Amino acid sequence: MKLNLQIAVMNITYINKFKFIARHFIFWVGVWFFFVYFFSYSSNNVVYRNWFSTLLMPITMLTTYFVVYFLIPKYLLTKKYNFFILYSFYAFIISADLIGLVIVFYFLFLSNLNITEMPFMSKKFVFVLIVVYLVVGLVSFVSLLNHNFKTISKNKELQNKILETQLQIKNQELQYLKKQIHPHFLFNTLNTIYGFALKQSKDTPEIILKLSNLLDYILYQVNKPKVSLKEEVLHIKEYIELEKIRFQDTLKVSFNSDDIFDEIQVAPMLLIPFVENAFKHGSLIDGFLTVEITISLNDNEFGFFIKNTVLENDENRNIEGIGLENIKKRLSLLYKNNHQLQIENRANWFMINLKITNLTA
């Protein structure tokens, strides 16, 4: 298995090397034909122009590779501009000298010291220099474009990985918060059942039945990203009925809700912790715990308001509990930029006002 993998890697390496060499070979053949075409201007001497083009090729190739594989990555891309300019100047002087030597060599050995035998363009040092550096500049430009493209691609890939990691962290945090909410909710409800069981109350079976309905909601619906708002409201009502049994005649509950369409969805267990908090930390005033709940829907804006009575000098007045703290974190994760949560203590009331805009987004 390991040997096969190594062979496969070696094969891929050889293929990539072959493609690299083939591409460069084809490119330089094209450059040679360009030189031949350029230096054939006003000259029919095929042998001379071919030789002159061939002699220029090593200079062009060396200068191009030096700029593309040394100067640009080592000095230009690393923003060492002083060194880049300095070494570019050296490269220009050396390549210009070599081009001058090619022209002299051509004049001495190929044109029989007859300048009229030289193609017109090969006699002009400036033209020769321009055509060589035209190739160098073109390859350098393409190299920089390729580098920028790769950099952009890598940055996009990195951003996608960061976003993917953030999404995973977000999902893990949500799952963690959900796991905290479940036992907290169950702990409070089981305490209620325990109290009724001690009293051997006839309401104990009914409480267990209502709890089983809530457990079904928690176990099978809460892992979904969204649930029907109507279903969430239904389980709030079941929870309230459960608390009515516990509080007996010491509870006053007002529940008002607008008509809710089936397609409206919210995060599961989003509202029940607020309701649970009201019953857990609420206080009896004049013999009653009073809880008022209002659910409103206006276009695409969802509103949830709940308030409960608290004693003004109650030590637990400012204690919001684990469930409420967790729901705050969940809201910041799920509805970061489109929710408002106001928590207020005033007189003998503890009030929570939640608004979510763009609920269907």
Secondary structure, DSSP 8 states (H G I E B T S, - for coil): -HHHHHHHHHHHHHHHHHHHHHHHHHHHHHHHHHHHHHHTTT---HHHHHHHHHHHHHHHHHHHHHIIIIIIIIIITTT-HHHHHHHHHHHHHHHHHHHHHHHHHIIIIISTT-GGGS-HHHH-HHHHHHHHHHHHHHHHHHHHHHHHHHHHHHHHHHHHHHHHHHHHHHHHHHHHHHHHHHHHHHHHHHHHHHHHHHTT-TTHHHHHHHHHHHHHHHHHHTTSS-EEHHHHHHHHHHHHHHHHHHHGGGEEEEEEE----TT-EE-TTSSHHHHHHHHHH---BTTBEEEEEEEEEETTEEEEEEEEE--TT-TTTT--HHHHHHHHHHHHHHSTTSEEEEEEEETTEEEEEEEESSTT-
